[in-house]
Amino acid sequence: MENAVKAICQALIEEAGLVISHTDKIAALGSSDARTTAQAIDGMRLDAVEHIQNLTLELTRLITSGEEPGEAESGGEPEGEGEAE
């Protein structure tokens, strides 16, 4: 699980870097002539933010459940989380 947590955190770092880069590019354009370019970059920035949200949800699920990524989809159930009879 530790490797999966590290991998997700690394992906978060990379996505955050993209958001910062896109924000800097938009700020550097500044003129109204570059409006279309700024809108395109803003779209890429929003995509990166969405990816950050998805990664954060996966990281939260992973840490709170103790499951490896994909384990829940394969039908595996963590110990102690079955229904009590």
Contacts in CASP RR format, 6 or more apart in sequence:
PFRMAT RR
TARGET T0000
AUTHOR 0000-0000-0000
METHOD contacts of the structure
MODEL  1
MENAVKAICQALIEEAGLVISHTDKIAALGSSDARTTAQAIDGMRLDAVE
HIQNLTLELTRLITSGEEPGEAESGGEPEGEGEAE
1 62 0 8 1.000
1 66 0 8 1.000
1 67 0 8 1.000
1 68 0 8 1.000
4 62 0 8 1.000
4 68 0 8 1.000
4 69 0 8 1.000
5 59 0 8 1.000
5 62 0 8 1.000
5 63 0 8 1.000
8 55 0 8 1.000
8 58 0 8 1.000
8 59 0 8 1.000
8 62 0 8 1.000
9 59 0 8 1.000
11 51 0 8 1.000
11 55 0 8 1.000
12 52 0 8 1.000
12 55 0 8 1.000
12 56 0 8 1.000
12 59 0 8 1.000
15 48 0 8 1.000
15 51 0 8 1.000
15 52 0 8 1.000
15 55 0 8 1.000
16 52 0 8 1.000
18 44 0 8 1.000
18 45 0 8 1.000
18 48 0 8 1.000
19 45 0 8 1.000
19 48 0 8 1.000
19 49 0 8 1.000
19 52 0 8 1.000
22 41 0 8 1.000
22 42 0 8 1.000
22 44 0 8 1.000
22 45 0 8 1.000
22 48 0 8 1.000
23 45 0 8 1.000
25 41 0 8 1.000
26 38 0 8 1.000
26 41 0 8 1.000
26 42 0 8 1.000
26 45 0 8 1.000
29 37 0 8 1.000
29 38 0 8 1.000
29 41 0 8 1.000
30 38 0 8 1.000
58 69 0 8 1.000
61 67 0 8 1.000
61 72 0 8 1.000
62 68 0 8 1.000
62 69 0 8 1.000
65 72 0 8 1.000
65 78 0 8 1.000
65 81 0 8 1.000
66 78 0 8 1.000
67 76 0 8 1.000
67 78 0 8 1.000
71 78 0 8 1.000
END
